[in-house]
Amino acid sequence: MSIVSNSIINADAEARYLSPGELDQIKSFVAGGQRRLRVAQVLAESRERIVKQAGGALFQKRPDL
């Protein structure tokens, strides 16, 4: 679960509003969203190369596979 879900679930279970600290954590999480999306995009675009290189490295270390 994300920090957003956890914060809301915890506050709801305790019948309270989110604390300033929880709100700050959510703000930081949201602010980093573009960075996380870019990382996911780069990984998706590079998936074939990543798998090929990882497979090559594995077979160099374990040629018996």
Residue pairs with C-beta under 8 A, 6 or more apart in sequence:
1 9
2 29
3 25
3 26
3 29
4 26
4 29
4 30
7 18
7 22
7 25
7 26
8 18
10 22
11 17
11 18
11 19
11 22
18 26
43 50
58 65
59 65
